[in-house]
Amino acid sequence: MLVVSLAGSPSQRSRSGVLLDLAGDWLQQRGIEVVRYGVRDFPAEDLLHGCFDSPLVQRFIEHVQAADGLLIATPVYKASFSGALKTLLDLLPERALAHKVILPMASGGSVAHMLAVDYARKPVLTALKAQEMLHGVYAIDAQIRYAEAGHAASLAPELAERLEESLQQLHAALARRPQPLDPRLLHDRLTSARWSI
């Protein structure tokens, strides 16, 4: 299974990025391949000018198309998700999120912004045909501690528990996804069906 992790913060140090990294590590510990992207990975001109032919944008699109699920995290800016994230999502093909499980995450200064992110981000993900969007994880900045000398990044216990529950739901949803047929198996079935006629 493959999950694409997408960090929407343009800042080098980001609480939503900490949340995303911990979620990606949790999935990897359970044998799921996680490919990590962040808006900072892309040249600004590729995003602002909509450079669909950029090699990095092309690789990102290929990973999203091959993925079983996505983790998407963003900080809250002006009661919405990051504009840099929106420009990157705009580069995806129209049906890019069809048949994928999405776990959205966000961090903000106060609980007042908790619903604003869903109201802003959900329509964008729906426009990309996201059909299975799990209940998102919203964190207040004070619940996330950056990694510092000798200490790993950490979450407040209540947030860690909510993240764990959401990741378990994601893991279960990924496990339920129909697996593609092995082309050799399909060929063998067709061959045996011909001989039995």
Salt bridges, closest charged atoms under 4 A:
ASP21 OD1 - ARG36 NH1 3.51
ASP25 OD1 - ARG36 NH2 2.79
ASP68 OD1 - ARG177 NE 3.31
ASP90 OD1 - LYS86 NZ 2.76
GLU132 OE2 - ARG176 NH2 3.16
GLU158 OE2 - ARG162 NE 2.55
ASP182 OD2 - ARG184 NH2 2.79
ASP188 OD1 - HIS187 ND1 3.75
